[in-house]
């Protein structure tokens, strides 16, 4: 993750752009990324909110039931 963001950060510097990156509480999203990159601000979503903010995380079967209604 850090390597990908490092490459992306270089592109943002060339374009003189800033971004806000929302990340869920997955274990592969380390907290050490916050403040590491000047052009990328990372914000971690609170725990137990993924299913509300990302409906497909609640389960594909559950989503299909709601979609079919």
N, C-alpha and C positions, 0 to 999 in steps of 0.2 A: 504494500500500500504506500509506503513511504517513497519507494522508488518511482512509482507511477506519479504520485503527486509532485515529486521533484522535477520530473520531465514536464509535467503540466505547468508547473510554476515558471519554468523557463519561457514557455510559450506566452504565458500571461505577462511576464516582464517585457517581452518584445512588443506585445500589443498594448502595453500600458493599461491593463485591465485588472480589476479585482473581482473576486467571487466570494460568495457565501456558500459553504458546503454543509448540508445537513447529513448527519450520519446516525444510523440506528445504534443500538447498544450491542452489536455483534462483537464477539471476542477478537475478531481480526481488525477491528477499528480501534487502534490504541489511542489512549488519551494523550500520549506524548506528541501527537501531531498538532495539538493546539498551540498556536504561537510559533510554530517552527517555520512557517512560510509567511513571508511578508504580504503576498498578494492573495493568499487563500486563508479565509477565516473559517474555522470548523466549529460547528455547533452540534453537540450530541443531543439526540432526542431523549426525553425522560423514559425510564423503564416502564414497561407495560403499556406503552402508547402506540406501539407498532401496528397493532391490529386496527386501531382507529385511524391512524394516519396513512397506513399502507394496507388497504383491505385485503390484498392477496396474501399477506402474511398470516391472516386468520385461517387460511386453508382454502385450497381451490374448490373442494367439495362444498364448503359453506358458501363461497362466492357464487358458485353455479346455482345453488338453491335460490339465493336472492335475485340473481340475474334472471332466472326463468320466471319468477313472479312478475 
